[in-house]
């Protein structure tokens, strides 16, 4: 299952997946309150209080989800038969109602993006953006914009150094720019960083080592990528093309100074999440949240010991105080 969340125009595509597991229902996470007991942060989880209304999307994984106008939008992904899709759905948290927007279009609408999974899906301003992914015939490198208020898709063409086709990458918005990081391309795992200026005219820029200072994250896919306070953050990811090996580092990118910074033990306090990939990573009220994913207990790969396993832990990082906190669950309705 692919998850994308946004808040205050800061969006991150996150992926949580486990082969063979699909969901036909929708859970809403409410962190109702924090309670401090013996130094632990505790929070409650709640599901919807009533049945969902409307046309609930069919089960899928590798899809995108983003917020605009107080609504959640779900696009694409792969279903139970591994068939990739390009349907679009809207969820209203206030009414718990789904609306299928696949066949609803405004005037002068471009064709819907072709079916795909493990793509970038992000919100910036009043628009949603789709980039790349895996389609029916291979990797994709196309860019699309969706205007929820007008129900209109636009296929975008931007000059400059555009990202090559890829999947499992990060897509995030900071200010009036989109950023693409990493993923899996035709040549293998990637750690390149691109930015797209959303002000007319659109233009791609490759932020390579000649123009960026600091140490960039190693090549990876299925990573966490989010924006807070105008800065971008990378957490975890799958760092090998096969077998799967998870990472646990947290990186910060400053677009103004074009500098990467590894937020290791000398910078942060608290206990960071263990190594993982395919996790949820999202910004909320100036903080970053990590949920779930897949990893090896005790280390970043098989050498660390233990069998690879899916996780269900929740962690919070505060960029202002540079502090990690694990949030324990006290209620599970």
Buried (B, 14 or more C-beta within 10 A) or exposed (E): BBBBBBBEBBBBBBBBBBEEEBEEEBEBBBBEEEEEEEEEBBBBBBEBEEEBEBBBBEBBBBBBBBBBEEBBBBBBBBBEEEEBBBBBBBBBBEEBBBBBBBEEBEEEBBEBBBBBBBBBBBBBEEBBBBBBBBBEEEBBBBBBBBBBEBBBBBEBEBEBBBBBBBBBBBBBBBBEBBBBBBBBBEEEBBBBBBBBBBEEEBBBBBBEEEEBEBEBBEBBBBBBBBBBEEBBBBBBBBBBEEEBBBBBBBBBBBBEEBBBBBBEEEEBEBEBBBBBBBBBBBBBEEBBBBBBBBBBEEBBBEEBEEEBEBBEBBBBBBBEEBBBBBBEEBEEE
